[in-house]
Amino acid sequence: MLKQLVNCCLLFTITILVACNNHKKDQANTPVTQPDYFKKPDPPPVNGAPNNYSPVDISPMDMSYFPVNFPVLKISTDSAISPVMRVIYSRPHLSGRKLFKDLIKYNEPWRLGANEATEITFYKNVNILGQQVQAGRYIMYCIPEQGNWELILNSNVDTWGLKQNRAKDVYKFTVPVIDNHTYEEYFTMEFEPVEKNAELQISWDTYMATLPIQL
């Protein structure tokens, strides 16, 4: 009787061990499901070829410095040179559309580009239209009006550019705009030297607004 009991216990133990081992194997062979935030959508092919990374943005990001071409100057000159300001923005293109017919509207906020909010950095204090602007990072957007554009610096950085938090507006500037400028297919923002100061030129379609900056 005792021998039969011992054999039954051994058989039960072996059965449990085999079952546990098989369960571990099943777990090892089962793929781990990652949370959704780890998953990336399959990028579309580019010109028929597979693209293993994010798709190419149709509104590429660009950057403009003052002094103009500062990074190139920094590595090509022995003189001590420091950046004054920089703007980072995306550059949508018209593709046959009209700026104020198809894309933006008068008296409504416009993010000055596409994708992430346009960002402007001042590495030193500057004066813009009589206002002392403190060094720092800001997002920049616009409220276009006929004949004038209101350019706004806002402290809500690292945001998407379609909706601005107006409560965080820091500086506002009203500048004239011309509507018969040389046609620009791509939205463009560039700093240009003006004597000992500078200006930020904002142009698209046949419109151009200019923000004067005293250094």
MIDOSE-1310 file (N, C-alpha, C; in nm, 2 decimals, decimal comma, always signed):
residues 215
mlkq	+0,08/-0,12/+0,00/+0,00/+0,00/+0,00/+0,09/+0,13/+0,00; +0,19/+0,13/+0,09/+0,28/+0,24/+0,09/+0,35/+0,26/-0,04; +0,39/+0,15/-0,10/+0,46/+0,16/-0,23/+0,37/+0,22/-0,33; +0,24/+0,18/-0,33/+0,15/+0,24/-0,43/+0,13/+0,39/-0,41
lvnc	+0,13/+0,43/-0,28/+0,11/+0,57/-0,25/+0,23/+0,65/-0,30; +0,35/+0,60/-0,27/+0,47/+0,67/-0,32/+0,47/+0,68/-0,47; +0,43/+0,57/-0,54/+0,43/+0,58/-0,68/+0,34/+0,68/-0,74; +0,22/+0,69/-0,67/+0,12/+0,79/-0,71/+0,17/+0,93/-0,69
cllf	+0,24/+0,96/-0,58/+0,30/+1,09/-0,55/+0,40/+1,13/-0,65; +0,49/+1,03/-0,69/+0,59/+1,05/-0,79/+0,53/+1,08/-0,92; +0,43/+1,01/-0,96/+0,36/+1,03/-1,09/+0,30/+1,17/-1,09; +0,23/+1,21/-0,98/+0,17/+1,34/-0,98/+0,27/+1,45/-0,99
titi	+0,39/+1,44/-0,92/+0,49/+1,54/-0,92/+0,55/+1,55/-1,06; +0,57/+1,44/-1,13/+0,63/+1,44/-1,26/+0,53/+1,51/-1,36; +0,40/+1,48/-1,34/+0,30/+1,54/-1,43/+0,30/+1,69/-1,41; +0,31/+1,74/-1,29/+0,31/+1,89/-1,26/+0,44/+1,95/-1,32
lvac	+0,55/+1,88/-1,31/+0,68/+1,94/-1,36/+0,67/+1,95/-1,51; +0,62/+1,84/-1,58/+0,61/+1,85/-1,72/+0,51/+1,96/-1,77; +0,40/+1,97/-1,70/+0,30/+2,08/-1,74/+0,37/+2,21/-1,72; +0,44/+2,24/-1,61/+0,50/+2,37/-1,59/+0,61/+2,40/-1,70
nnhk	+0,68/+2,29/-1,73/+0,79/+2,31/-1,83/+0,73/+2,34/-1,97; +0,62/+2,28/-2,00/+0,55/+2,30/-2,13/+0,49/+2,44/-2,13; +0,44/+2,49/-2,02/+0,38/+2,62/-2,01/+0,49/+2,73/-2,03; +0,61/+2,70/-1,97/+0,72/+2,80/-1,99/+0,76/+2,80/-2,14
kdqa	+0,76/+2,69/-2,20/+0,80/+2,69/-2,35/+0,70/+2,76/-2,43; +0,57/+2,75/-2,39/+0,46/+2,82/-2,47/+0,48/+2,97/-2,45; +0,52/+3,01/-2,32/+0,54/+3,15/-2,29/+0,65/+3,20/-2,37; +0,76/+3,13/-2,38/+0,88/+3,17/-2,45/+0,85/+3,18/-2,60
ntpv	+0,76/+3,10/-2,66/+0,74/+3,11/-2,80/+0,63/+3,21/-2,84; +0,56/+3,26/-2,73/+0,46/+3,36/-2,76/+0,52/+3,50/-2,77; +0,49/+3,57/-2,88/+0,55/+3,70/-2,90/+0,50/+3,80/-2,80; +0,58/+3,89/-2,75/+0,54/+3,99/-2,65/+0,47/+4,10/-2,72
tqpd	+0,35/+4,13/-2,67/+0,27/+4,24/-2,73/+0,31/+4,37/-2,66; +0,36/+4,47/-2,74/+0,41/+4,60/-2,69/+0,29/+4,69/-2,67; +0,30/+4,79/-2,58/+0,20/+4,89/-2,57/+0,19/+4,97/-2,70; +0,07/+5,03/-2,73/+0,05/+5,10/-2,85/+0,15/+5,21/-2,88
yfkk	+0,19/+5,27/-2,77/+0,28/+5,39/-2,79/+0,42/+5,35/-2,84; +0,45/+5,22/-2,84/+0,58/+5,17/-2,90/+0,56/+5,14/-3,04; +0,44/+5,13/-3,09/+0,42/+5,09/-3,23/+0,43/+5,20/-3,32; +0,49/+5,18/-3,44/+0,50/+5,29/-3,54/+0,43/+5,24/-3,66
pdpp	+0,35/+5,32/-3,73/+0,28/+5,28/-3,85/+0,38/+5,25/-3,96; +0,34/+5,15/-4,04/+0,43/+5,12/-4,15/+0,44/+5,23/-4,25; +0,56/+5,28/-4,27/+0,58/+5,40/-4,36/+0,55/+5,36/-4,51; +0,50/+5,45/-4,59/+0,47/+5,42/-4,73/+0,60/+5,41/-4,81
pvng	+0,60/+5,34/-4,92/+0,72/+5,33/-5,00/+0,75/+5,46/-5,07; +0,87/+5,49/-5,10/+0,91/+5,61/-5,16/+0,96/+5,58/-5,30; +0,89/+5,63/-5,40/+0,92/+5,60/-5,54/+0,93/+5,45/-5,57; +0,84/+5,38/-5,51/+0,83/+5,24/-5,53/+0,93/+5,16/-5,45
apnn	+1,02/+5,22/-5,38/+1,12/+5,15/-5,30/+1,07/+5,15/-5,15; +1,10/+5,05/-5,07/+1,06/+5,05/-4,93/+1,13/+5,16/-4,85; +1,06/+5,21/-4,76/+1,11/+5,32/-4,67/+1,10/+5,27/-4,53; +1,21/+5,24/-4,46/+1,21/+5,18/-4,33/+1,19/+5,28/-4,22
yspv	+1,19/+5,41/-4,25/+1,18/+5,51/-4,15/+1,05/+5,60/-4,17; +1,04/+5,71/-4,10/+0,92/+5,79/-4,12/+0,92/+5,85/-4,26; +0,80/+5,87/-4,31/+0,78/+5,92/-4,45/+0,84/+6,06/-4,45; +0,89/+6,10/-4,57/+0,94/+6,23/-4,59/+0,83/+6,33/-4,58
disp	+0,86/+6,44/-4,50/+0,76/+6,54/-4,48/+0,75/+6,63/-4,60; +0,62/+6,66/-4,65/+0,61/+6,74/-4,76/+0,63/+6,89/-4,73; +0,63/+6,92/-4,60/+0,67/+7,06/-4,56/+0,79/+7,05/-4,47; +0,91/+7,05/-4,54/+1,03/+7,02/-4,47/+1,07/+7,13/-4,36
mdms	+1,13/+7,09/-4,26/+1,18/+7,19/-4,15/+1,30/+7,26/-4,20; +1,31/+7,39/-4,17/+1,43/+7,47/-4,21/+1,47/+7,56/-4,09; +1,58/+7,62/-4,10/+1,64/+7,70/-3,99/+1,71/+7,82/-4,05; +1,69/+7,93/-3,99/+1,76/+8,05/-4,03/+1,83/+8,12/-3,91
yfpv	+1,95/+8,16/-3,93/+2,03/+8,22/-3,82/+2,06/+8,37/-3,85; +2,09/+8,44/-3,75/+2,15/+8,57/-3,76/+2,27/+8,58/-3,66; +2,39/+8,61/-3,70/+2,43/+8,64/-3,83/+2,40/+8,53/-3,93; +2,38/+8,57/-4,06/+2,34/+8,48/-4,16/+2,45/+8,37/-4,18
nfpv	+2,40/+8,24/-4,19/+2,49/+8,13/-4,20/+2,59/+8,12/-4,08; +2,53/+8,15/-3,96/+2,62/+8,14/-3,84/+2,70/+8,02/-3,83; +2,64/+7,90/-3,84/+2,72/+7,77/-3,82/+2,84/+7,76/-3,91; +2,82/+7,81/-4,04/+2,94/+7,81/-4,13/+3,04/+7,91/-4,09
lkis	+3,00/+8,03/-4,05/+3,09/+8,13/-4,00/+3,17/+8,08/-3,88; +3,10/+8,01/-3,79/+3,16/+7,96/-3,67/+3,28/+7,87/-3,69; +3,27/+7,78/-3,80/+3,38/+7,69/-3,82/+3,48/+7,74/-3,93; +3,45/+7,85/-3,99/+3,54/+7,90/-4,09/+3,61/+8,03/-4,06
tdsa	+3,59/+8,08/-3,94/+3,66/+8,20/-3,90/+3,73/+8,18/-3,76; +3,83/+8,25/-3,74/+3,90/+8,24/-3,61/+3,85/+8,34/-3,51; +3,77/+8,44/-3,56/+3,72/+8,54/-3,47/+3,61/+8,48/-3,38; +3,59/+8,54/-3,26/+3,49/+8,50/-3,17/+3,36/+8,55/-3,22
ispv	+3,27/+8,46/-3,26/+3,14/+8,51/-3,31/+3,03/+8,43/-3,24; +2,92/+8,50/-3,21/+2,81/+8,44/-3,13/+2,68/+8,46/-3,21; +2,59/+8,37/-3,19/+2,46/+8,38/-3,26/+2,38/+8,49/-3,19; +2,30/+8,56/-3,26/+2,21/+8,66/-3,20/+2,07/+8,60/-3,20
mrvi	+2,02/+8,53/-3,30/+1,89/+8,48/-3,31/+1,88/+8,37/-3,41; +1,77/+8,29/-3,40/+1,75/+8,18/-3,49/+1,60/+8,15/-3,49; +1,55/+8,11/-3,61/+1,41/+8,07/-3,63/+1,41/+7,93/-3,69; +1,32/+7,85/-3,64/+1,31/+7,71/-3,69/+1,16/+7,70/-3,73
ysrp	+1,14/+7,66/-3,85/+1,00/+7,65/-3,90/+0,99/+7,55/-4,01; +0,87/+7,51/-4,04/+0,84/+7,42/-4,16/+0,79/+7,50/-4,28; +0,82/+7,44/-4,40/+0,80/+7,52/-4,52/+0,70/+7,45/-4,61; +0,57/+7,48/-4,59/+0,47/+7,43/-4,69/+0,49/+7,50/-4,82
hlsg	+0,43/+7,43/-4,93/+0,44/+7,50/-5,06/+0,30/+7,51/-5,12; +0,28/+7,60/-5,21/+0,15/+7,64/-5,26/+0,08/+7,53/-5,35; +0,16/+7,47/-5,43/+0,11/+7,36/-5,52/-0,02/+7,41/-5,60; -0,01/+7,53/-5,65/-0,13/+7,58/-5,73/-0,23/+7,65/-5,65
rklf	-0,22/+7,65/-5,52/-0,32/+7,71/-5,43/-0,29/+7,86/-5,41; -0,39/+7,94/-5,37/-0,37/+8,08/-5,34/-0,36/+8,10/-5,18; -0,27/+8,18/-5,14/-0,25/+8,19/-4,99/-0,38/+8,23/-4,92; -0,45/+8,34/-4,96/-0,56/+8,38/-4,88/-0,69/+8,34/-4,94
kdli	-0,69/+8,25/-5,03/-0,81/+8,19/-5,08/-0,83/+8,04/-5,03; -0,71/+7,97/-5,03/-0,72/+7,83/-5,00/-0,65/+7,79/-4,87; -0,57/+7,87/-4,81/-0,48/+7,83/-4,70/-0,51/+7,90/-4,57; -0,50/+8,03/-4,57/-0,52/+8,10/-4,44/-0,63/+8,21/-4,46
kyne	-0,68/+8,26/-4,35/-0,79/+8,36/-4,36/-0,75/+8,48/-4,28; -0,80/+8,60/-4,32/-0,77/+8,72/-4,25/-0,83/+8,72/-4,11; -0,77/+8,78/-4,01/-0,81/+8,79/-3,88/-0,82/+8,66/-3,80; -0,76/+8,56/-3,85/-0,75/+8,43/-3,78/-0,61/+8,39/-3,76
pwrl	-0,57/+8,33/-3,64/-0,43/+8,29/-3,61/-0,38/+8,20/-3,72; -0,25/+8,22/-3,76/-0,18/+8,14/-3,85/-0,05/+8,10/-3,79; -0,01/+7,98/-3,80/+0,11/+7,93/-3,73/+0,24/+7,96/-3,80; +0,24/+8,04/-3,91/+0,36/+8,07/-3,98/+0,44/+7,95/-4,03
gane	+0,37/+7,87/-4,10/+0,44/+7,75/-4,15/+0,35/+7,63/-4,14; +0,40/+7,51/-4,10/+0,33/+7,39/-4,09/+0,39/+7,31/-3,97; +0,31/+7,20/-3,94/+0,36/+7,11/-3,83/+0,38/+7,17/-3,70; +0,50/+7,15/-3,63/+0,52/+7,21/-3,50/+0,52/+7,36/-3,51
atei	+0,49/+7,42/-3,39/+0,49/+7,56/-3,39/+0,62/+7,62/-3,43; +0,62/+7,73/-3,51/+0,74/+7,80/-3,55/+0,81/+7,85/-3,42; +0,94/+7,83/-3,41/+1,01/+7,87/-3,29/+1,12/+7,97/-3,32; +1,12/+8,08/-3,24/+1,23/+8,18/-3,26/+1,31/+8,19/-3,12
tfyk	+1,44/+8,19/-3,13/+1,53/+8,20/-3,02/+1,61/+8,33/-3,03; +1,61/+8,41/-2,92/+1,70/+8,52/-2,91/+1,81/+8,49/-2,81; +1,93/+8,49/-2,85/+2,04/+8,46/-2,76/+2,09/+8,58/-2,68; +2,03/+8,70/-2,71/+2,06/+8,82/-2,63/+1,94/+8,90/-2,64
nvni	+1,93/+9,00/-2,55/+1,82/+9,09/-2,55/+1,82/+9,18/-2,68; +1,70/+9,20/-2,74/+1,69/+9,28/-2,86/+1,58/+9,38/-2,84; +1,57/+9,48/-2,93/+1,46/+9,57/-2,93/+1,38/+9,56/-3,06; +1,25/+9,54/-3,05/+1,17/+9,53/-3,17/+1,05/+9,63/-3,16
lgqq	+1,06/+9,72/-3,25/+0,95/+9,82/-3,25/+0,93/+9,89/-3,12; +1,04/+9,92/-3,05/+1,03/+9,99/-2,92/+1,01/+9,90/-2,80; +0,99/+9,77/-2,82/+0,97/+9,68/-2,71/+1,10/+9,61/-2,68; +1,14/+9,60/-2,56/+1,26/+9,53/-2,52/+1,23/+9,38/-2,51
vqag	+1,28/+9,30/-2,59/+1,25/+9,15/-2,59/+1,36/+9,08/-2,52; +1,33/+9,00/-2,42/+1,43/+8,93/-2,34/+1,48/+8,81/-2,41; +1,60/+8,78/-2,39/+1,66/+8,66/-2,45/+1,58/+8,54/-2,41; +1,57/+8,44/-2,50/+1,49/+8,32/-2,47/+1,43/+8,26/-2,59
ryim	+1,35/+8,15/-2,57/+1,28/+8,08/-2,67/+1,14/+8,12/-2,67; +1,08/+8,13/-2,79/+0,94/+8,17/-2,80/+0,88/+8,09/-2,92; +0,75/+8,06/-2,92/+0,69/+8,03/-3,05/+0,64/+8,16/-3,11; +0,62/+8,15/-3,24/+0,59/+8,27/-3,32/+0,47/+8,24/-3,41
ycip	+0,37/+8,32/-3,40/+0,26/+8,30/-3,49/+0,20/+8,44/-3,54; +0,10/+8,44/-3,62/+0,06/+8,56/-3,69/-0,09/+8,57/-3,70; -0,14/+8,69/-3,69/-0,28/+8,72/-3,72/-0,28/+8,81/-3,84; -0,30/+8,76/-3,96/-0,29/+8,85/-4,08/-0,42/+8,94/-4,10
eqgn	-0,39/+9,06/-4,13/-0,50/+9,16/-4,17/-0,47/+9,22/-4,30; -0,56/+9,27/-4,37/-0,53/+9,34/-4,50/-0,45/+9,46/-4,47; -0,33/+9,46/-4,53/-0,24/+9,57/-4,51/-0,14/+9,56/-4,40; -0,17/+9,48/-4,29/-0,09/+9,46/-4,18/-0,10/+9,32/-4,12
weli	+0,01/+9,27/-4,07/+0,01/+9,14/-4,00/+0,05/+9,17/-3,85; -0,01/+9,10/-3,76/+0,03/+9,11/-3,62/+0,11/+8,98/-3,59; +0,24/+9,00/-3,56/+0,33/+8,89/-3,52/+0,34/+8,88/-3,37; +0,33/+8,76/-3,32/+0,31/+8,74/-3,18/+0,42/+8,64/-3,13
lnsn	+0,49/+8,67/-3,02/+0,58/+8,58/-2,95/+0,51/+8,53/-2,83; +0,51/+8,39/-2,81/+0,44/+8,33/-2,71/+0,53/+8,23/-2,64; +0,51/+8,22/-2,51/+0,60/+8,14/-2,43/+0,57/+7,99/-2,42; +0,46/+7,94/-2,49/+0,42/+7,80/-2,48/+0,50/+7,72/-2,58
vdtw	+0,63/+7,70/-2,56/+0,72/+7,63/-2,66/+0,69/+7,48/-2,66; +0,75/+7,42/-2,76/+0,74/+7,27/-2,78/+0,60/+7,23/-2,79; +0,53/+7,29/-2,88/+0,39/+7,26/-2,91/+0,36/+7,25/-3,06; +0,25/+7,19/-3,09/+0,20/+7,18/-3,23/+0,15/+7,32/-3,26
glkq	+0,17/+7,36/-3,39/+0,14/+7,50/-3,42/+0,00/+7,54/-3,46; -0,09/+7,44/-3,47/-0,22/+7,47/-3,52/-0,31/+7,55/-3,42; -0,29/+7,53/-3,29/-0,37/+7,60/-3,19/-0,28/+7,66/-3,09; -0,29/+7,80/-3,07/-0,20/+7,87/-2,98/-0,27/+7,90/-2,85
nrak	-0,20/+7,90/-2,74/-0,25/+7,93/-2,61/-0,24/+8,09/-2,60; -0,34/+8,16/-2,63/-0,33/+8,31/-2,63/-0,30/+8,36/-2,49; -0,32/+8,29/-2,38/-0,29/+8,34/-2,25/-0,14/+8,35/-2,23; -0,06/+8,29/-2,31/+0,08/+8,29/-2,29/+0,15/+8,38/-2,40
dvyk	+0,07/+8,47/-2,46/+0,13/+8,57/-2,55/+0,22/+8,66/-2,47; +0,34/+8,69/-2,52/+0,44/+8,78/-2,44/+0,46/+8,91/-2,51; +0,48/+8,91/-2,64/+0,50/+9,03/-2,72/+0,42/+9,03/-2,85; +0,37/+9,14/-2,89/+0,29/+9,16/-3,01/+0,35/+9,28/-3,09
ftvp	+0,36/+9,25/-3,22/+0,41/+9,36/-3,31/+0,32/+9,37/-3,44; +0,29/+9,48/-3,47/+0,21/+9,51/-3,60/+0,30/+9,56/-3,70; +0,31/+9,49/-3,82/+0,40/+9,53/-3,92/+0,33/+9,54/-4,06; +0,37/+9,62/-4,14/+0,31/+9,63/-4,28/+0,34/+9,51/-4,36
vidn	+0,25/+9,48/-4,46/+0,28/+9,37/-4,55/+0,25/+9,42/-4,69; +0,34/+9,38/-4,78/+0,32/+9,41/-4,92/+0,26/+9,29/-4,99; +0,17/+9,31/-5,09/+0,11/+9,20/-5,16/+0,15/+9,18/-5,30; +0,26/+9,25/-5,34/+0,31/+9,24/-5,48/+0,46/+9,21/-5,48
htye	+0,50/+9,13/-5,38/+0,64/+9,09/-5,37/+0,66/+8,98/-5,48; +0,79/+8,95/-5,50/+0,83/+8,84/-5,59/+0,76/+8,71/-5,54; +0,71/+8,63/-5,63/+0,63/+8,51/-5,60/+0,73/+8,41/-5,53; +0,68/+8,35/-5,42/+0,75/+8,25/-5,35/+0,66/+8,12/-5,34
eyft	+0,71/+8,01/-5,40/+0,63/+7,89/-5,39/+0,63/+7,83/-5,25; +0,75/+7,83/-5,19/+0,77/+7,78/-5,05/+0,76/+7,89/-4,95; +0,69/+7,87/-4,84/+0,69/+7,96/-4,73/+0,84/+7,98/-4,68; +0,88/+8,11/-4,66/+1,02/+8,14/-4,63/+1,03/+8,24/-4,52
mefe	+1,12/+8,21/-4,43/+1,15/+8,31/-4,32/+1,31/+8,32/-4,32; +1,36/+8,44/-4,33/+1,50/+8,46/-4,34/+1,54/+8,59/-4,27; +1,65/+8,59/-4,20/+1,71/+8,71/-4,14/+1,79/+8,78/-4,25; +1,79/+8,91/-4,25/+1,87/+8,99/-4,34/+1,93/+9,10/-4,26
pvek	+2,06/+9,13/-4,29/+2,13/+9,24/-4,22/+2,08/+9,38/-4,27; +2,06/+9,47/-4,19/+2,02/+9,61/-4,23/+2,11/+9,70/-4,15; +2,22/+9,75/-4,22/+2,32/+9,84/-4,15/+2,37/+9,76/-4,03; +2,36/+9,81/-3,91/+2,41/+9,74/-3,79/+2,30/+9,66/-3,72
nael	+2,18/+9,65/-3,78/+2,07/+9,58/-3,72/+2,03/+9,46/-3,82; +1,90/+9,42/-3,80/+1,86/+9,31/-3,89/+1,71/+9,32/-3,90; +1,66/+9,24/-3,99/+1,51/+9,22/-4,01/+1,48/+9,08/-4,04; +1,36/+9,04/-4,00/+1,31/+8,90/-4,03/+1,21/+8,92/-4,14
qisw	+1,24/+8,86/-4,26/+1,16/+8,87/-4,37/+1,07/+8,74/-4,38; +0,94/+8,76/-4,39/+0,85/+8,65/-4,40/+0,77/+8,66/-4,53; +0,79/+8,56/-4,62/+0,73/+8,57/-4,75/+0,67/+8,44/-4,80; +0,56/+8,46/-4,87/+0,49/+8,34/-4,93/+0,39/+8,40/-5,03
dtym	+0,38/+8,32/-5,14/+0,30/+8,37/-5,25/+0,36/+8,50/-5,30; +0,28/+8,61/-5,31/+0,33/+8,74/-5,34/+0,33/+8,83/-5,22; +0,32/+8,78/-5,10/+0,31/+8,86/-4,98/+0,45/+8,86/-4,91; +0,48/+8,97/-4,85/+0,60/+8,97/-4,76/+0,58/+9,07/-4,65
atlp	+0,61/+9,03/-4,53/+0,60/+9,11/-4,41/+0,75/+9,11/-4,35; +0,78/+9,23/-4,29/+0,92/+9,24/-4,24/+0,91/+9,29/-4,10; +0,99/+9,22/-4,01/+1,00/+9,26/-3,87/+1,13/+9,32/-3,84; +1,14/+9,45/-3,81/+1,27/+9,51/-3,79/+1,32/+9,48/-3,65
iql	+1,45/+9,45/-3,63/+1,51/+9,41/-3,50/+1,63/+9,49/-3,48; +1,63/+9,56/-3,37/+1,75/+9,64/-3,33/+1,84/+9,55/-3,23; +1,97/+9,54/-3,27/+2,06/+9,45/-3,19/+2,13/+9,53/-3,08
